[in-house]
Amino acid sequence: MSKITAAVIGLGRIASLLEDDTLREKPCTHTGAITANPDCVLAAGCDIDEERRRLFTDKWKVPVYENAGEMLRVHKPQILVIATHPDSHYYYCRLAADSGVPVVMCEKPLAANIREARKIAGLGKKNKIFIITNHERRYSDDYIRVKEILETKQLGSILSVRAVLYMGKNKKLLDVFWHDGTHLADALMFLSGAVLKHRRHWGAKLNANSGTAWLEGKLYPGNKMSPFPVIFEIGAGRDHLVFEMEFSCERGRLRIGNGIFEVWESSPSPYAEKFNSLKKTDEIFSGPTGYFANMVKDAVSCFKEPDRLPRSGAADGLRVIEYLNSVKKWK
């Protein structure tokens, strides 16, 4: 079988530029993952910015375009990456559907608002196009291992969850929540197999660029199982980044996040008789997570298997937007 052709719209950081970051696991961009996949060949790139077009063609040695429609007509890609700003996602997803592109990989958040997110999700049903949302933790091997631990109830049932998101000193909390909270909200739903819903928040206003806000909600697993509470902390004023989740379970605790993988189990306490304490297990995660590489593999499988469901589809992207939108109303 000939190689699957891929093209990229939006040639910024996540599409290409971050591949030059010497500290990141490789591949760490859409284009890096496409070129590393033996089933794919990169055909072209598109951006309205001339300098980004120049950098892209210099690095990847493919033609670049200012007009996305022209690129799609000339190259007819079978996988299209949309790595533009969220307010243009629906336009390009619709353009891809109208142009007969079978598989689209769309950056998160899926759209700039819930109305357009619903339209994108509708495209997949109406036009028989696969739309993959870049919720990269769903493709990361360390998160996949955590999901296995939780699903097999190695630590018992989940009782509560705490999530923390700090993304620097002066960013508006709502911007941090909308841009990076989308990853955290989706990871919570992916790992727990539940739907996250907002209840209330307190602390700093979400339209502030200082302080700390706490969001209270619940994860609803369905199947007549009881929901469990979630506390979501978003903070500014820190000179460091934090992205982590802590699952408190009947017989232990599990922490996962950027640079974090910890499994704690109950065992007889060394500090008090007839009590249990938490003891950190020997299980660790090291090595590459494969997050971008696995996402492109999923796109390739969707192209080859028309009845397949992507690991992170448009419905997952819409579910996150529904949660973000419910919180945004409280700002």
Phi and psi restraints in degrees (value plus and minus 20) as a CYANA .aco file:
   2 SER   PHI     -87.5   -47.5
   2 SER   PSI     140.4   180.4
   3 LYS   PHI     -89.3   -49.3
   3 LYS   PSI     131.3   171.3
   4 ILE   PHI    -102.1   -62.1
   4 ILE   PSI     106.4   146.4
   5 THR   PHI    -104.8   -64.8
   5 THR   PSI     119.3   159.3
   6 ALA   PHI    -151.9  -111.9
   6 ALA   PSI     127.9   167.9
   7 ALA   PHI    -158.4  -118.4
   7 ALA   PSI     142.1   182.1
   8 VAL   PHI    -150.6  -110.6
   8 VAL   PSI     111.2   151.2
   9 ILE   PHI    -131.0   -91.0
   9 ILE   PSI     104.3   144.3
  10 GLY   PHI      73.2   113.2
  10 GLY   PSI      83.7   123.7
  11 LEU   PHI    -129.8   -89.8
  11 LEU   PSI      19.9    59.9
  12 GLY   PHI    -110.3   -70.3
  12 GLY   PSI    -164.4  -124.4
  13 ARG   PHI     -82.1   -42.1
  13 ARG   PSI     -75.8   -35.8
  14 ILE   PHI     -94.5   -54.5
  14 ILE   PSI     -41.1    -1.1
  15 ALA   PHI     -99.0   -59.0
  15 ALA   PSI     -56.6   -16.6
  16 SER   PHI    -175.2  -135.2
  16 SER   PSI     -64.5   -24.5
  17 LEU   PHI     -83.7   -43.7
  17 LEU   PSI     -53.4   -13.4
  18 LEU   PHI     -86.9   -46.9
  18 LEU   PSI     -32.7     7.3
  19 GLU   PHI     -82.7   -42.7
  19 GLU   PSI     -38.7     1.3
  20 ASP   PHI    -105.8   -65.8
  20 ASP   PSI     -24.7    15.3
  21 ASP   PHI     -92.6   -52.6
  21 ASP   PSI      94.3   134.3
  22 THR   PHI     -91.0   -51.0
  22 THR   PSI     -37.3     2.7
  23 LEU   PHI    -112.1   -72.1
  23 LEU   PSI     -37.3     2.7
  24 ARG   PHI    -101.1   -61.1
  24 ARG   PSI     127.3   167.3
  25 GLU   PHI     -80.2   -40.2
  25 GLU   PSI     119.1   159.1
  26 LYS   PHI    -129.4   -89.4
  26 LYS   PSI     123.5   163.5
  27 PRO   PHI     -94.0   -54.0
  27 PRO   PSI     130.0   170.0
  28 CYS   PHI    -147.8  -107.8
  28 CYS   PSI      -5.3    34.7
  29 THR   PHI    -158.2  -118.2
  29 THR   PSI     145.1   185.1
  30 HIS   PHI     -81.6   -41.6
  30 HIS   PSI     -66.0   -26.0
  31 THR   PHI     -88.5   -48.5
  31 THR   PSI     -59.1   -19.1
  32 GLY   PHI     -80.2   -40.2
  32 GLY   PSI     -60.6   -20.6
  33 ALA   PHI     -90.7   -50.7
  33 ALA   PSI     -56.9   -16.9
  34 ILE   PHI     -83.8   -43.8
  34 ILE   PSI     -67.9   -27.9
  35 THR   PHI     -89.8   -49.8
  35 THR   PSI     -42.3    -2.3
  36 ALA   PHI    -104.8   -64.8
  36 ALA   PSI     -32.8     7.2
  37 ASN   PHI    -107.2   -67.2
  37 ASN   PSI     104.6   144.6
  38 PRO   PHI     -87.2   -47.2
  38 PRO   PSI     -37.3     2.7
  39 ASP   PHI    -107.4   -67.4
  39 ASP   PSI     -28.7    11.3
  40 CYS   PHI    -136.0   -96.0
  40 CYS   PSI     136.2   176.2
  41 VAL   PHI    -156.0  -116.0
  41 VAL   PSI     113.4   153.4
  42 LEU   PHI     -98.9   -58.9
  42 LEU   PSI     105.4   145.4
  43 ALA   PHI    -118.7   -78.7
  43 ALA   PSI     -61.7   -21.7
  44 ALA   PHI    -189.0  -149.0
  44 ALA   PSI     149.2   189.2
  45 GLY   PHI    -157.1  -117.1
  45 GLY   PSI     139.6   179.6
  46 CYS   PHI    -162.3  -122.3
  46 CYS   PSI     116.8   156.8
  47 ASP   PHI    -181.5  -141.5
  47 ASP   PSI     127.6   167.6
  48 ILE   PHI     -98.9   -58.9
  48 ILE   PSI     -33.0     7.0
  49 ASP   PHI    -111.5   -71.5
  49 ASP   PSI     102.1   142.1
  50 GLU   PHI     -83.7   -43.7
  50 GLU   PSI     -61.0   -21.0
  51 GLU   PHI     -85.4   -45.4
  51 GLU   PSI     -59.3   -19.3
  52 ARG   PHI     -87.4   -47.4
  52 ARG   PSI     -56.0   -16.0
  53 ARG   PHI     -82.6   -42.6
  53 ARG   PSI     -61.8   -21.8
  54 ARG   PHI     -83.9   -43.9
  54 ARG   PSI     -66.3   -26.3
  55 LEU   PHI     -81.6   -41.6
  55 LEU   PSI     -58.9   -18.9
  56 PHE   PHI     -88.2   -48.2
  56 PHE   PSI     -67.3   -27.3
  57 THR   PHI     -89.4   -49.4
  57 THR   PSI     -51.4   -11.4
  58 ASP   PHI     -85.4   -45.4
  58 ASP   PSI     -59.8   -19.8
  59 LYS   PHI     -99.3   -59.3
  59 LYS   PSI     -63.4   -23.4
  60 TRP   PHI    -125.8   -85.8
  60 TRP   PSI     -27.3    12.7
  61 LYS   PHI      40.1    80.1
  61 LYS   PSI      23.7    63.7
  62 VAL   PHI    -150.2  -110.2
  62 VAL   PSI     140.8   180.8
  63 PRO   PHI     -88.1   -48.1
  63 PRO   PSI     131.1   171.1
  64 VAL   PHI    -145.9  -105.9
  64 VAL   PSI     135.2   175.2
  65 TYR   PHI    -155.3  -115.3
  65 TYR   PSI     131.0   171.0
  66 GLU   PHI    -109.3   -69.3
  66 GLU   PSI     -47.2    -7.2
  67 ASN   PHI    -129.2   -89.2
  67 ASN   PSI     100.9   140.9
  68 ALA   PHI     -87.5   -47.5
  68 ALA   PSI     -58.7   -18.7
  69 GLY   PHI     -80.1   -40.1
  69 GLY   PSI     -60.5   -20.5
  70 GLU   PHI     -83.8   -43.8
  70 GLU   PSI     -64.0   -24.0
  71 MET   PHI     -79.2   -39.2
  71 MET   PSI     -63.4   -23.4
  72 LEU   PHI     -86.8   -46.8
  72 LEU   PSI     -57.2   -17.2
  73 ARG   PHI     -86.7   -46.7
  73 ARG   PSI     -60.7   -20.7
  74 VAL   PHI     -94.6   -54.6
  74 VAL   PSI     -64.0   -24.0
  75 HIS   PHI    -124.0   -84.0
  75 HIS   PSI     -39.0     1.0
  76 LYS   PHI      24.3    64.3
  76 LYS   PSI      39.4    79.4
  77 PRO   PHI     -85.0   -45.0
  77 PRO   PSI     129.4   169.4
  78 GLN   PHI    -113.3   -73.3
  78 GLN   PSI     -41.8    -1.8
  79 ILE   PHI    -147.6  -107.6
  79 ILE   PSI     108.9   148.9
  80 LEU   PHI    -142.3  -102.3
  80 LEU   PSI     107.2   147.2
  81 VAL   PHI    -115.4   -75.4
  81 VAL   PSI     110.5   150.5
  82 ILE   PHI    -132.2   -92.2
  82 ILE   PSI      85.4   125.4
  83 ALA   PHI    -141.6  -101.6
  83 ALA   PSI      24.6    64.6
  84 THR   PHI    -121.8   -81.8
  84 THR   PSI    -195.7  -155.7
  85 HIS   PHI     -86.7   -46.7
  85 HIS   PSI     129.5   169.5
  86 PRO   PHI     -76.1   -36.1
  86 PRO   PSI     -50.9   -10.9
  87 ASP   PHI     -90.8   -50.8
  87 ASP   PSI     -27.2    12.8
  88 SER   PHI    -129.5   -89.5
  88 SER   PSI     -20.9    19.1
  89 HIS   PHI     -81.5   -41.5
  89 HIS   PSI     -63.8   -23.8
  90 TYR   PHI     -84.1   -44.1
  90 TYR   PSI     -62.2   -22.2
  91 TYR   PHI     -76.6   -36.6
  91 TYR   PSI     -68.5   -28.5
  92 TYR   PHI     -94.6   -54.6
  92 TYR   PSI     -53.0   -13.0
  93 CYS   PHI     -83.5   -43.5
  93 CYS   PSI     -62.0   -22.0
  94 ARG   PHI     -86.1   -46.1
  94 ARG   PSI     -60.4   -20.4
  95 LEU   PHI     -80.7   -40.7
  95 LEU   PSI     -61.9   -21.9
  96 ALA   PHI     -83.4   -43.4
  96 ALA   PSI     -64.1   -24.1
  97 ALA   PHI     -83.1   -43.1
  97 ALA   PSI     -63.6   -23.6
  98 ASP   PHI     -87.3   -47.3
  98 ASP   PSI     -45.2    -5.2
  99 SER   PHI    -111.2   -71.2
  99 SER   PSI     -20.5    19.5
 100 GLY   PHI      59.7    99.7
 100 GLY   PSI       3.2    43.2
 101 VAL   PHI     -92.3   -52.3
 101 VAL   PSI     106.6   146.6
 102 PRO   PHI     -93.4   -53.4
 102 PRO   PSI     -57.2   -17.2
 103 VAL   PHI    -152.7  -112.7
 103 VAL   PSI     108.5   148.5
 104 VAL   PHI    -138.5   -98.5
 104 VAL   PSI     113.4   153.4
 105 MET   PHI    -128.6   -88.6
 105 MET   PSI      90.7   130.7
 106 CYS   PHI    -128.2   -88.2
 106 CYS   PSI     114.1   154.1
 107 GLU   PHI     -83.1   -43.1
 107 GLU   PSI     137.7   177.7
 108 LYS   PHI    -112.3   -72.3
 108 LYS   PSI     141.0   181.0
 109 PRO   PHI     -81.3   -41.3
 109 PRO   PSI     135.6   175.6
 110 LEU   PHI     -76.0   -36.0
 110 LEU   PSI     -54.8   -14.8
 111 ALA   PHI    -174.2  -134.2
 111 ALA   PSI     152.9   192.9
 112 ALA   PHI    -102.5   -62.5
 112 ALA   PSI     -35.6     4.4
 113 ASN   PHI    -174.6  -134.6
 113 ASN   PSI     148.0   188.0
 114 ILE   PHI     -89.9   -49.9
 114 ILE   PSI     -52.3   -12.3
 115 ARG   PHI     -81.5   -41.5
 115 ARG   PSI     -67.6   -27.6
 116 GLU   PHI     -92.2   -52.2
 116 GLU   PSI     -51.9   -11.9
 117 ALA   PHI     -81.8   -41.8
 117 ALA   PSI     -61.2   -21.2
 118 ARG   PHI     -85.1   -45.1
 118 ARG   PSI     -57.4   -17.4
 119 LYS   PHI     -85.4   -45.4
 119 LYS   PSI     -60.4   -20.4
 120 ILE   PHI     -84.4   -44.4
 120 ILE   PSI     -64.8   -24.8
 121 ALA   PHI     -80.4   -40.4
 121 ALA   PSI     -55.8   -15.8
 122 GLY   PHI     -87.8   -47.8
 122 GLY   PSI     -50.9   -10.9
 123 LEU   PHI     -80.2   -40.2
 123 LEU   PSI     -60.1   -20.1
 124 GLY   PHI     -81.8   -41.8
 124 GLY   PSI     -57.7   -17.7
 125 LYS   PHI     -97.0   -57.0
 125 LYS   PSI     -60.7   -20.7
 126 LYS   PHI     -98.8   -58.8
 126 LYS   PSI     -58.3   -18.3
 127 ASN   PHI    -125.4   -85.4
 127 ASN   PSI     -15.9    24.1
 128 LYS   PHI      34.7    74.7
 128 LYS   PSI      26.3    66.3
 129 ILE   PHI    -137.3   -97.3
 129 ILE   PSI     117.4   157.4
 130 PHE   PHI    -101.4   -61.4
 130 PHE   PSI     107.2   147.2
 131 ILE   PHI    -139.7   -99.7
 131 ILE   PSI      93.1   133.1
 132 ILE   PHI    -118.3   -78.3
 132 ILE   PSI     108.0   148.0
 133 THR   PHI    -113.7   -73.7
 133 THR   PSI     113.2   153.2
 134 ASN   PHI     -95.8   -55.8
 134 ASN   PSI      53.3    93.3
 135 HIS   PHI    -116.3   -76.3
 135 HIS   PSI      65.2   105.2
 136 GLU   PHI     -85.0   -45.0
 136 GLU   PSI     -43.6    -3.6
 137 ARG   PHI     -84.5   -44.5
 137 ARG   PSI     -46.5    -6.5
 138 ARG   PHI     -83.5   -43.5
 138 ARG   PSI     -40.9    -0.9
 139 TYR   PHI    -125.2   -85.2
 139 TYR   PSI     -18.2    21.8
 140 SER   PHI    -111.9   -71.9
 140 SER   PSI     106.4   146.4
 141 ASP   PHI     -82.3   -42.3
 141 ASP   PSI     -49.8    -9.8
 142 ASP   PHI     -90.0   -50.0
 142 ASP   PSI     -58.9   -18.9
 143 TYR   PHI     -89.8   -49.8
 143 TYR   PSI     -55.7   -15.7
 144 ILE   PHI     -83.1   -43.1
 144 ILE   PSI     -59.1   -19.1
 145 ARG   PHI     -85.0   -45.0
 145 ARG   PSI     -61.4   -21.4
 146 VAL   PHI     -81.1   -41.1
 146 VAL   PSI     -61.8   -21.8
 147 LYS   PHI     -80.2   -40.2
 147 LYS   PSI     -59.8   -19.8
 148 GLU   PHI     -81.5   -41.5
 148 GLU   PSI     -64.0   -24.0
 149 ILE   PHI     -81.6   -41.6
 149 ILE   PSI     -64.9   -24.9
 150 LEU   PHI     -89.0   -49.0
 150 LEU   PSI     -61.0   -21.0
 151 GLU   PHI     -88.1   -48.1
 151 GLU   PSI     -55.4   -15.4
 152 THR   PHI    -104.2   -64.2
 152 THR   PSI     -19.5    20.5
 153 LYS   PHI      35.2    75.2
 153 LYS   PSI      19.5    59.5
 154 GLN   PHI     -77.7   -37.7
 154 GLN   PSI     -51.6   -11.6
 155 LEU   PHI    -128.6   -88.6
 155 LEU   PSI      -7.4    32.6
 156 GLY   PHI      64.9   104.9
 156 GLY   PSI    -190.6  -150.6
 157 SER   PHI     -94.1   -54.1
 157 SER   PSI     130.7   170.7
 158 ILE   PHI     -90.9   -50.9
 158 ILE   PSI     112.9   152.9
 159 LEU   PHI    -129.7   -89.7
 159 LEU   PSI     -53.2   -13.2
 160 SER   PHI    -182.7  -142.7
 160 SER   PSI     142.9   182.9
 161 VAL   PHI    -157.9  -117.9
 161 VAL   PSI     121.5   161.5
 162 ARG   PHI    -144.8  -104.8
 162 ARG   PSI     111.7   151.7
 163 ALA   PHI    -146.0  -106.0
 163 ALA   PSI     121.9   161.9
 164 VAL   PHI    -151.8  -111.8
 164 VAL   PSI     115.5   155.5
 165 LEU   PHI    -159.0  -119.0
 165 LEU   PSI      90.9   130.9
 166 TYR   PHI    -141.2  -101.2
 166 TYR   PSI     112.4   152.4
 167 MET   PHI    -151.6  -111.6
 167 MET   PSI      15.0    55.0
 168 GLY   PHI      97.6   137.6
 168 GLY   PSI    -193.9  -153.9
 169 LYS   PHI    -104.0   -64.0
 169 LYS   PSI     -65.7   -25.7
 170 ASN   PHI    -141.0  -101.0
 170 ASN   PSI      -9.8    30.2
 171 LYS   PHI     -93.3   -53.3
 171 LYS   PSI     121.6   161.6
 172 LYS   PHI     -81.4   -41.4
 172 LYS   PSI     114.8   154.8
 173 LEU   PHI     -78.8   -38.8
 173 LEU   PSI     -58.6   -18.6
 174 LEU   PHI     -85.9   -45.9
 174 LEU   PSI     -57.0   -17.0
 175 ASP   PHI     -85.6   -45.6
 175 ASP   PSI     -63.2   -23.2
 176 VAL   PHI     -81.1   -41.1
 176 VAL   PSI     -63.9   -23.9
 177 PHE   PHI     -83.5   -43.5
 177 PHE   PSI     -63.9   -23.9
 178 TRP   PHI     -92.3   -52.3
 178 TRP   PSI     -57.7   -17.7
 179 HIS   PHI    -103.3   -63.3
 179 HIS   PSI     -68.6   -28.6
 180 ASP   PHI    -123.6   -83.6
 180 ASP   PSI     -45.9    -5.9
 181 GLY   PHI     -84.5   -44.5
 181 GLY   PSI     -42.9    -2.9
 182 THR   PHI     -80.8   -40.8
 182 THR   PSI     -59.4   -19.4
 183 HIS   PHI     -85.9   -45.9
 183 HIS   PSI     -64.0   -24.0
 184 LEU   PHI     -88.4   -48.4
 184 LEU   PSI     -63.7   -23.7
 185 ALA   PHI     -82.7   -42.7
 185 ALA   PSI     -63.7   -23.7
 186 ASP   PHI     -86.8   -46.8
 186 ASP   PSI     -59.5   -19.5
 187 ALA   PHI     -81.5   -41.5
 187 ALA   PSI     -59.3   -19.3
 188 LEU   PHI     -80.3   -40.3
 188 LEU   PSI     -63.2   -23.2
 189 MET   PHI     -92.0   -52.0
 189 MET   PSI     -58.4   -18.4
 190 PHE   PHI     -83.5   -43.5
 190 PHE   PSI     -67.8   -27.8
 191 LEU   PHI     -89.3   -49.3
 191 LEU   PSI     -55.8   -15.8
 192 SER   PHI    -112.0   -72.0
 192 SER   PSI     -35.9     4.1
 193 GLY   PHI      46.0    86.0
 193 GLY   PSI       8.5    48.5
 194 ALA   PHI    -147.8  -107.8
 194 ALA   PSI     147.1   187.1
 195 VAL   PHI    -121.8   -81.8
 195 VAL   PSI     107.6   147.6
 196 LEU   PHI    -108.1   -68.1
 196 LEU   PSI     109.1   149.1
 197 LYS   PHI    -150.7  -110.7
 197 LYS   PSI     122.9   162.9
 198 HIS   PHI    -108.1   -68.1
 198 HIS   PSI     126.2   166.2
 199 ARG   PHI    -138.2   -98.2
 199 ARG   PSI     -73.0   -33.0
 200 ARG   PHI    -183.5  -143.5
 200 ARG   PSI     149.2   189.2
 201 HIS   PHI    -164.4  -124.4
 201 HIS   PSI     141.3   181.3
 202 TRP   PHI    -167.6  -127.6
 202 TRP   PSI     155.5   195.5
 203 GLY   PHI      71.6   111.6
 203 GLY   PSI    -164.6  -124.6
 204 ALA   PHI     -83.6   -43.6
 204 ALA   PSI     127.8   167.8
 205 LYS   PHI     -87.4   -47.4
 205 LYS   PSI     125.2   165.2
 206 LEU   PHI     -89.3   -49.3
 206 LEU   PSI     -40.1    -0.1
 207 ASN   PHI    -109.9   -69.9
 207 ASN   PSI      -9.8    30.2
 208 ALA   PHI    -108.0   -68.0
 208 ALA   PSI     139.8   179.8
 209 ASN   PHI    -134.8   -94.8
 209 ASN   PSI       6.2    46.2
 210 SER   PHI    -171.7  -131.7
 210 SER   PSI     143.4   183.4
 211 GLY   PHI      68.0   108.0
 211 GLY   PSI    -188.5  -148.5
 212 THR   PHI    -154.6  -114.6
 212 THR   PSI     114.5   154.5
 213 ALA   PHI    -135.5   -95.5
 213 ALA   PSI     122.2   162.2
 214 TRP   PHI    -136.9   -96.9
 214 TRP   PSI     110.4   150.4
 215 LEU   PHI    -130.0   -90.0
 215 LEU   PSI     108.9   148.9
 216 GLU   PHI    -127.2   -87.2
 216 GLU   PSI     114.6   154.6
 217 GLY   PHI    -176.9  -136.9
 217 GLY   PSI    -188.4  -148.4
 218 LYS   PHI    -160.6  -120.6
 218 LYS   PSI     130.3   170.3
 219 LEU   PHI    -122.2   -82.2
 219 LEU   PSI     104.9   144.9
 220 TYR   PHI    -126.6   -86.6
 220 TYR   PSI      86.3   126.3
 221 PRO   PHI     -98.6   -58.6
 221 PRO   PSI     -34.0     6.0
 222 GLY   PHI      55.6    95.6
 222 GLY   PSI    -185.8  -145.8
 223 ASN   PHI      32.4    72.4
 223 ASN   PSI      13.9    53.9
 224 LYS   PHI      42.2    82.2
 224 LYS   PSI      -4.0    36.0
 225 MET   PHI    -104.4   -64.4
 225 MET   PSI     129.3   169.3
 226 SER   PHI     -91.7   -51.7
 226 SER   PSI     120.9   160.9
 227 PRO   PHI     -89.8   -49.8
 227 PRO   PSI     139.7   179.7
 228 PHE   PHI    -147.0  -107.0
 228 PHE   PSI     127.2   167.2
 229 PRO   PHI     -95.2   -55.2
 229 PRO   PSI     132.6   172.6
 230 VAL   PHI    -151.8  -111.8
 230 VAL   PSI     113.1   153.1
 231 ILE   PHI    -133.4   -93.4
 231 ILE   PSI     104.0   144.0
 232 PHE   PHI    -136.4   -96.4
 232 PHE   PSI      95.1   135.1
 233 GLU   PHI    -125.3   -85.3
 233 GLU   PSI     107.4   147.4
 234 ILE   PHI    -141.8  -101.8
 234 ILE   PSI     106.2   146.2
 235 GLY   PHI    -156.1  -116.1
 235 GLY   PSI     129.2   169.2
 236 ALA   PHI    -134.2   -94.2
 236 ALA   PSI    -196.6  -156.6
 237 GLY   PHI      62.6   102.6
 237 GLY   PSI     -26.2    13.8
 238 ARG   PHI    -112.5   -72.5
 238 ARG   PSI     126.5   166.5
 239 ASP   PHI    -114.7   -74.7
 239 ASP   PSI       2.2    42.2
 240 HIS   PHI    -162.6  -122.6
 240 HIS   PSI     145.0   185.0
 241 LEU   PHI    -123.2   -83.2
 241 LEU   PSI     118.2   158.2
 242 VAL   PHI    -156.9  -116.9
 242 VAL   PSI     108.8   148.8
 243 PHE   PHI    -160.4  -120.4
 243 PHE   PSI      83.1   123.1
 244 GLU   PHI    -175.0  -135.0
 244 GLU   PSI     138.3   178.3
 245 MET   PHI    -152.8  -112.8
 245 MET   PSI     125.5   165.5
 246 GLU   PHI    -149.2  -109.2
 246 GLU   PSI      98.8   138.8
 247 PHE   PHI    -120.1   -80.1
 247 PHE   PSI      97.8   137.8
 248 SER   PHI    -113.9   -73.9
 248 SER   PSI     102.1   142.1
 249 CYS   PHI    -141.3  -101.3
 249 CYS   PSI     152.7   192.7
 250 GLU   PHI     -78.5   -38.5
 250 GLU   PSI     -59.1   -19.1
 251 ARG   PHI    -143.0  -103.0
 251 ARG   PSI       6.8    46.8
 252 GLY   PHI     145.1   185.1
 252 GLY   PSI    -187.3  -147.3
 253 ARG   PHI    -164.2  -124.2
 253 ARG   PSI     126.0   166.0
 254 LEU   PHI    -153.8  -113.8
 254 LEU   PSI     108.6   148.6
 255 ARG   PHI    -139.5   -99.5
 255 ARG   PSI     114.7   154.7
 256 ILE   PHI    -163.1  -123.1
 256 ILE   PSI     122.5   162.5
 257 GLY   PHI     153.9   193.9
 257 GLY   PSI    -186.1  -146.1
 258 ASN   PHI     -86.6   -46.6
 258 ASN   PSI      90.5   130.5
 259 GLY   PHI      56.7    96.7
 259 GLY   PSI      -8.3    31.7
 260 ILE   PHI    -145.0  -105.0
 260 ILE   PSI     109.5   149.5
 261 PHE   PHI    -172.1  -132.1
 261 PHE   PSI      82.9   122.9
 262 GLU   PHI    -155.5  -115.5
 262 GLU   PSI     113.7   153.7
 263 VAL   PHI    -141.7  -101.7
 263 VAL   PSI     102.9   142.9
 264 TRP   PHI    -137.7   -97.7
 264 TRP   PSI     116.1   156.1
 265 GLU   PHI    -142.2  -102.2
 265 GLU   PSI     131.1   171.1
 266 SER   PHI     -89.6   -49.6
 266 SER   PSI     119.4   159.4
 267 SER   PHI    -174.0  -134.0
 267 SER   PSI     140.2   180.2
 268 PRO   PHI     -71.8   -31.8
 268 PRO   PSI     111.6   151.6
 269 SER   PHI     -91.9   -51.9
 269 SER   PSI     116.1   156.1
 270 PRO   PHI    -103.0   -63.0
 270 PRO   PSI     -19.8    20.2
 271 TYR   PHI    -129.5   -89.5
 271 TYR   PSI     -41.8    -1.8
 272 ALA   PHI    -173.5  -133.5
 272 ALA   PSI     118.3   158.3
 273 GLU   PHI     -88.8   -48.8
 273 GLU   PSI     126.5   166.5
 274 LYS   PHI      43.0    83.0
 274 LYS   PSI       3.4    43.4
 275 PHE   PHI    -146.5  -106.5
 275 PHE   PSI     135.0   175.0
 276 ASN   PHI    -125.3   -85.3
 276 ASN   PSI     127.5   167.5
 277 SER   PHI    -143.1  -103.1
 277 SER   PSI     147.8   187.8
 278 LEU   PHI    -108.7   -68.7
 278 LEU   PSI     114.3   154.3
 279 LYS   PHI    -143.9  -103.9
 279 LYS   PSI     110.0   150.0
 280 LYS   PHI     -89.5   -49.5
 280 LYS   PSI     110.5   150.5
 281 THR   PHI    -100.4   -60.4
 281 THR   PSI     153.0   193.0
 282 ASP   PHI    -102.9   -62.9
 282 ASP   PSI     -24.5    15.5
 283 GLU   PHI     -90.7   -50.7
 283 GLU   PSI     108.4   148.4
 284 ILE   PHI    -151.3  -111.3
 284 ILE   PSI     147.2   187.2
 285 PHE   PHI    -146.3  -106.3
 285 PHE   PSI     105.1   145.1
 286 SER   PHI    -157.7  -117.7
 286 SER   PSI     142.0   182.0
 287 GLY   PHI      72.4   112.4
 287 GLY   PSI     159.1   199.1
 288 PRO   PHI     -87.0   -47.0
 288 PRO   PSI     125.9   165.9
 289 THR   PHI    -110.2   -70.2
 289 THR   PSI     -40.8    -0.8
 290 GLY   PHI      51.0    91.0
 290 GLY   PSI       2.4    42.4
 291 TYR   PHI     -82.0   -42.0
 291 TYR   PSI     -67.2   -27.2
 292 PHE   PHI     -96.7   -56.7
 292 PHE   PSI     -59.1   -19.1
 293 ALA   PHI     -81.1   -41.1
 293 ALA   PSI     -61.0   -21.0
 294 ASN   PHI     -88.3   -48.3
 294 ASN   PSI     -51.6   -11.6
 295 MET   PHI     -88.0   -48.0
 295 MET   PSI     -61.7   -21.7
 296 VAL   PHI     -86.7   -46.7
 296 VAL   PSI     -56.7   -16.7
 297 LYS   PHI     -79.6   -39.6
 297 LYS   PSI     -59.3   -19.3
 298 ASP   PHI     -84.3   -44.3
 298 ASP   PSI     -61.6   -21.6
 299 ALA   PHI     -82.9   -42.9
 299 ALA   PSI     -61.7   -21.7
 300 VAL   PHI     -82.7   -42.7
 300 VAL   PSI     -63.4   -23.4
 301 SER   PHI     -83.9   -43.9
 301 SER   PSI     -58.3   -18.3
 302 CYS   PHI     -82.9   -42.9
 302 CYS   PSI     -59.0   -19.0
 303 PHE   PHI     -85.3   -45.3
 303 PHE   PSI     -59.7   -19.7
 304 LYS   PHI    -100.3   -60.3
 304 LYS   PSI     -46.7    -6.7
 305 GLU   PHI    -142.9  -102.9
 305 GLU   PSI      74.1   114.1
 306 PRO   PHI     -80.7   -40.7
 306 PRO   PSI     -40.9    -0.9
 307 ASP   PHI    -114.4   -74.4
 307 ASP   PSI     -15.2    24.8
 308 ARG   PHI     -95.4   -55.4
 308 ARG   PSI     129.4   169.4
 309 LEU   PHI    -123.9   -83.9
 309 LEU   PSI     106.1   146.1
 310 PRO   PHI     -85.5   -45.5
 310 PRO   PSI     132.4   172.4
 311 ARG   PHI     -83.7   -43.7
 311 ARG   PSI     -51.3   -11.3
 312 SER   PHI    -153.9  -113.9
 312 SER   PSI      69.6   109.6
 313 GLY   PHI    -115.0   -75.0
 313 GLY   PSI    -195.5  -155.5
 314 ALA   PHI     -83.8   -43.8
 314 ALA   PSI     -53.3   -13.3
 315 ALA   PHI     -83.3   -43.3
 315 ALA   PSI     -56.2   -16.2
 316 ASP   PHI     -88.4   -48.4
 316 ASP   PSI     -60.3   -20.3
 317 GLY   PHI     -82.6   -42.6
 317 GLY   PSI     -60.8   -20.8
 318 LEU   PHI     -85.4   -45.4
 318 LEU   PSI     -60.2   -20.2
 319 ARG   PHI     -81.1   -41.1
 319 ARG   PSI     -59.2   -19.2
 320 VAL   PHI     -87.1   -47.1
 320 VAL   PSI     -63.4   -23.4
 321 ILE   PHI     -81.0   -41.0
 321 ILE   PSI     -58.6   -18.6
 322 GLU   PHI     -80.7   -40.7
 322 GLU   PSI     -61.1   -21.1
 323 TYR   PHI     -88.1   -48.1
 323 TYR   PSI     -68.8   -28.8
 324 LEU   PHI     -77.8   -37.8
 324 LEU   PSI     -61.6   -21.6
 325 ASN   PHI     -85.6   -45.6
 325 ASN   PSI     -57.0   -17.0
 326 SER   PHI     -87.1   -47.1
 326 SER   PSI     -52.0   -12.0
 327 VAL   PHI     -95.9   -55.9
 327 VAL   PSI     -60.3   -20.3
 328 LYS   PHI     -78.6   -38.6
 328 LYS   PSI     -51.2   -11.2
 329 LYS   PHI     -84.0   -44.0
 329 LYS   PSI     -39.9     0.1
 330 TRP   PHI    -116.2   -76.2
 330 TRP   PSI     -13.7    26.3
